[in-house]
Amino acid sequence: MKVKIDKDLCTGCGLCVDTCPEVFEMLDDVAKVKLEDVPQEYEEKVKEAAQNCPTEAIKIS
């Protein structure tokens, strides 16, 4: 699984970082992906973060 954040959509709410700090971090008031290739043990948390993102900025492939 790969994950990206659309910086144009991200509002910096930090929900993804709260949900999965192993994969996401805040940088300059927007979220950033630390691990584009998501380790299997974090896949469910990343999916949860994407589903709960208020602006749908998290893209999974």
C-alpha positions as CSV (number, residue, x, y, z in Angstrom):
1,M,0.0,0.0,0.0
2,K,1.2,3.5,-0.8
3,V,-0.1,6.7,0.7
4,K,0.1,10.4,-0.3
5,I,-1.4,13.6,1.0
6,D,-2.7,16.3,-1.4
7,K,-1.2,19.4,0.2
8,D,-3.7,21.6,-1.6
9,L,-6.6,19.9,0.2
10,C,-4.9,19.4,3.6
11,T,-6.1,21.8,6.3
12,G,-3.6,20.7,8.9
13,C,-6.2,19.4,11.4
14,G,-3.8,16.7,12.5
15,L,-6.3,13.8,12.6
16,C,-4.1,11.6,10.5
17,V,-1.1,12.2,12.9
18,D,-3.3,11.4,15.9
19,T,-4.5,8.2,14.1
20,C,-1.2,6.9,12.8
21,P,1.9,8.9,14.0
22,E,4.1,6.1,12.6
23,V,3.2,7.2,9.0
24,F,2.1,10.8,9.3
25,E,3.6,13.9,10.8
26,M,2.9,17.7,10.8
27,L,5.2,20.0,8.9
28,D,4.5,23.7,8.4
29,D,0.9,23.4,9.4
30,V,0.1,20.6,6.9
31,A,0.4,16.8,7.2
32,K,3.3,15.0,5.6
33,V,3.8,11.3,4.9
34,K,6.9,9.8,6.6
35,L,6.5,6.4,5.0
36,E,5.0,6.4,1.5
37,D,5.2,2.6,1.3
38,V,3.1,1.7,4.3
39,P,4.3,-1.3,6.4
40,Q,1.6,-3.9,6.6
41,E,1.1,-3.4,10.4
42,Y,0.0,0.2,9.8
43,E,-2.3,-0.3,6.9
44,E,-5.6,-0.4,8.9
45,K,-4.6,2.8,10.7
46,V,-3.8,4.5,7.4
47,K,-7.1,3.4,6.0
48,E,-8.9,4.8,9.1
49,A,-7.0,8.1,8.8
50,A,-8.0,8.4,5.1
51,Q,-11.7,7.6,5.8
52,N,-11.8,10.2,8.6
53,C,-9.9,13.0,6.8
54,P,-12.4,15.9,6.7
55,T,-11.0,17.1,3.3
56,E,-10.2,13.7,1.7
57,A,-6.6,14.8,1.3
58,I,-5.2,11.3,2.0
59,K,-4.9,9.2,-1.1
60,I,-4.2,5.4,-0.9
61,S,-3.1,3.3,-3.8
